Amino acid sequence: MSVTSIARAISSPNLIPPYMPTGDEIAVFELAYQNRLPVLIKGPTGCGKTRFVEHMAARLGRALYTVSCHDDLSASDLVGRHLIDASGTYWTDGPLTQAVRHGGICYLDEVVEARKDTTVVLHALSDDRRILPIDRTGEILKAPPEFMLVVSYNPGYQHLLKGLKPSTRQRFVSLAFGFPEAAREAEIVATESGVEHAIARRLVTLANALRSTADHDLEEAPGTRLIVDAAKLIASGCDPQVACRAAIVECLSDEPEITRALMVVVLAIFGN
Amino acid sequence: MEEQIGIAWHRLVNRLAARRFPEAAVELASVSRDAALLFRALGGDHGVATQAGAKTRHGARRTLLERLAGSARKVDLAWLDNQALRLPPVIDVFPETALNRSLYFWLAALCAVDPRPDLPWLTRNQAAARAVTHDFPGLAASYARLVEAEIARRPQIGKLAQDEARQEQAIRDALRNPGSVRTLPAARRPPHPVLLWLRPELPVTGKKPQPDHSPDQPSRSGSTRQSDKIRRMAEHTEMPERKGGLLLFRPESIFSWAEYAKVEHETKENEDQDLAQAADDLDIIAIARDRKSVAKKLRMSLDLPSAEGDSLALVGDGMQPEWDYRTHALKPAHCRINMVSLADAEPCALPRHLERDQQRLRRQFGALLPLHQRLKAQSEGNDIDIDPYIRHLAHRAGAETRFYFDQRKRGRDLACLLLADLSLSTEAWVGEDRRVIDVIRDSLFLFSEALSVTRDRFALYGFSSQQRSDVRFHTLKAFSESYDGTVRGRINSISPAYYTRMGAAIRRASEILGRQKARERLLLLITDGKPNDADHYEGRYGIEDTRKALIAARQQGLRPFCVTVDQEAHEYLPHIFGKNSFIIIRKPSELPIRLPLLYAQLTHQGH
């Protein structure tokens, strides 16, 4: 995988992605930025973590380097590596190095997925040294004040051995994200999808009903993103029951017994 | 001849009298999972099970035919108590399957929402119906259909006496416009039961039982399949004693044989059916505490007013607390753990029938959890990785220059404690020639074989209990011991006994595992059923205590995981362990081979 395909920079700060705050997360993030503190965002899937970071990057006028971590992501994927072309070998910066060099925000999504050797790189950047040693070139980069490290993870994780080490966790200012309260979430759903408010409210009722079964019947609670997807289908003329099955129910479970029961809940709200 | 005519008459009248539609019947079993999820989705308590409830005597007027048939005295209603969501075992009152089915969901929703359980029956149900129809438009639509079907089913107003007609009209108004009727007009008889509403609260009767310190060994018979799951209202009465003369029962017990049946069915198996039938016919089954424990072939769930438990203080070394969900308090030093050392078990070799599995597992484990990892495309290493080199030659530009394989020692720092349920229920048969306990024994053998390949640290313990004073904790293999003939001998010697006081055993196991210094500590529980013991440790009490013990284990940094062969475990394990921390093995006989693979899956580090 090439480095550029996993890094995405938002270069036009004029276009701020909409984000509706649910608490004081914007203020905390801004203060963390001013104080050069790294930020950890934890919360369930689809609750707006990535959107929040995009919003903040645009708001602060910084380029954003997003890396979606996976279990084969190693330190050199973040830092960079030597490549060869006709004229010989040359060095390319990874997304983390680029963010440090250019004073941007580096966002590591689902950081627990990455290989263990990445934490070493992050540790030196996340304490007061704020340096990035590049072993291969012998270079030691000092992060400028504009550089910021943001990581996110989902604490409701399924693997027994994956989780964030306490020593890593304690280096970050942490923001816990949950789902917004019903009225606000309905507003988000309506704005994002263009569906009418009454439908948005029903969808949020459905989401909250499904969320309250999450520990028991579902691996994970449905996120706002799922609800927005269903709302988009409905807004373009899809039957609500069909939309809920396709965009919500089938995304939550593969077990026929569970999906059948989930449809009972859908019918409790969208039945006719 | 006369008898045959009698039977034919009885059948005819019953069929005419029963305003039921067997062809449209919906059984609870077919919808219980859906109803339970809906109940939780609408805010119902996660800790309660979904079960069939007992019939309720309603006292309303019956039709002539019903009186002739002697039927319809009782009706199936729904209610929620602190153990379970009680729904009718079958709904066949409406002519359409869809209506019968939606009645289940309506009742589950009503139980989940029920905003004013403190109000009297009439207003409470209207308040609940209003809340449900307001918040859930889909249910409101199905409610409208149910109301019409219910009214069509109810006695005709024109045929009722004046007072009863007024009452019936009020009920209909309340059904059509929930919240509109404040009081029920008085009448000589209670109104015809309302199937769309929750059961009226019943007065609590019966004495609380005395704690039983009987030292007799309880016997319990195996298969839960046989258990009759319909709950029966039960009250405690004293065990009748022979007091003077020929009077065998206390006079107040002799209403009829039907009012007093000693639930003891050890002798004849073919009585089960009859007794189940008889039990259905009784309003209240009187249970007497008997000093002689009996095996109940028919394991009925009884709605017993739970004993407060004895408050006797226990002393000993291995005391463990216990959580009482009713008082929200941890009772300190409530259970005594007795360590069983199994020192006299004969050392032995691995049983012959496991040798093939052992060899296969050893091979699989070598691949699944290798001690060394081979890393591809490294910049340095002890072997050449030809693929990237060819790519490099082909593309020239842009390719990487890492052409080596490297070996790296797997950094795995893991301790696992396996805790096996050795209660008497494991004596149940799972196939032609094997019992649950045999399956657990084989699983322990193969698990040990597999883990000795990975060199992960592990310990094996078993537990059973006989009330809180005697929770037996069998040391099969401590962390400090190595897996050898002695350990195999101990595994070989395990046998089922007594009950499953899971909370105390988990707390003890957490203590032992907590002392291990490892980065990851896994607490693996193997069981075949719910927590239960010979006292009040059953149902929700046991479930909540076990849950509390597991929360404490997680806080301690341990990772609990449960493997069960109980096919109904999805009713309670998600609440105890959480959705992602248990697995139900559908074929118990596969447990021995599945367990080690499951362990590999759980602890596989991916890279």
Chai-1 contact restraints between the chains, C-beta under 6 A:
chainA,res_idxA,chainB,res_idxB,connection_type,confidence,min_distance_angstrom,max_distance_angstrom,comment,restraint_id
A,D71,B,G606,contact,1.0,0.0,6.0,A-B,restraint_1
A,L83,B,G398,contact,1.0,0.0,6.0,A-B,restraint_2
A,I84,B,T401,contact,1.0,0.0,6.0,A-B,restraint_3
A,D85,B,A397,contact,1.0,0.0,6.0,A-B,restraint_4
A,A86,B,A397,contact,1.0,0.0,6.0,A-B,restraint_5
A,R115,B,H607,contact,1.0,0.0,6.0,A-B,restraint_6
A,Q158,B,N580,contact,1.0,0.0,6.0,A-B,restraint_7
A,L160,B,R559,contact,1.0,0.0,6.0,A-B,restraint_8
A,L160,B,L602,contact,1.0,0.0,6.0,A-B,restraint_9
A,L161,B,E520,contact,1.0,0.0,6.0,A-B,restraint_10
A,A209,B,A41,contact,1.0,0.0,6.0,A-B,restraint_11
A,A209,B,L42,contact,1.0,0.0,6.0,A-B,restraint_12
A,S212,B,A41,contact,1.0,0.0,6.0,A-B,restraint_13
A,T213,B,L37,contact,1.0,0.0,6.0,A-B,restraint_14
A,T213,B,R40,contact,1.0,0.0,6.0,A-B,restraint_15
A,T213,B,A41,contact,1.0,0.0,6.0,A-B,restraint_16
A,D215,B,G578,contact,1.0,0.0,6.0,A-B,restraint_17
A,D215,B,K579,contact,1.0,0.0,6.0,A-B,restraint_18
A,H216,B,R40,contact,1.0,0.0,6.0,A-B,restraint_19
A,H216,B,H46,contact,1.0,0.0,6.0,A-B,restraint_20
A,H216,B,P574,contact,1.0,0.0,6.0,A-B,restraint_21
A,D217,B,L37,contact,1.0,0.0,6.0,A-B,restraint_22
A,E219,B,K579,contact,1.0,0.0,6.0,A-B,restraint_23
A,E257,B,R33,contact,1.0,0.0,6.0,A-B,restraint_24
A,A261,B,R33,contact,1.0,0.0,6.0,A-B,restraint_25
A,A261,B,D34,contact,1.0,0.0,6.0,A-B,restraint_26
A,A261,B,L37,contact,1.0,0.0,6.0,A-B,restraint_27
A,V264,B,D34,contact,1.0,0.0,6.0,A-B,restraint_28
A,V264,B,L38,contact,1.0,0.0,6.0,A-B,restraint_29
A,V264,B,F105,contact,1.0,0.0,6.0,A-B,restraint_30
A,V265,B,L38,contact,1.0,0.0,6.0,A-B,restraint_31
A,V265,B,A41,contact,1.0,0.0,6.0,A-B,restraint_32
A,L267,B,G138,contact,1.0,0.0,6.0,A-B,restraint_33
A,A268,B,F136,contact,1.0,0.0,6.0,A-B,restraint_34
A,A268,B,G138,contact,1.0,0.0,6.0,A-B,restraint_35
A,A268,B,L139,contact,1.0,0.0,6.0,A-B,restraint_36
A,I269,B,F136,contact,1.0,0.0,6.0,A-B,restraint_37
A,I269,B,G138,contact,1.0,0.0,6.0,A-B,restraint_38
A,F270,B,G138,contact,1.0,0.0,6.0,A-B,restraint_39
A,G271,B,G138,contact,1.0,0.0,6.0,A-B,restraint_40
A,G271,B,A141,contact,1.0,0.0,6.0,A-B,restraint_41
A,G271,B,S142,contact,1.0,0.0,6.0,A-B,restraint_42
A,N272,B,A141,contact,1.0,0.0,6.0,A-B,restraint_43
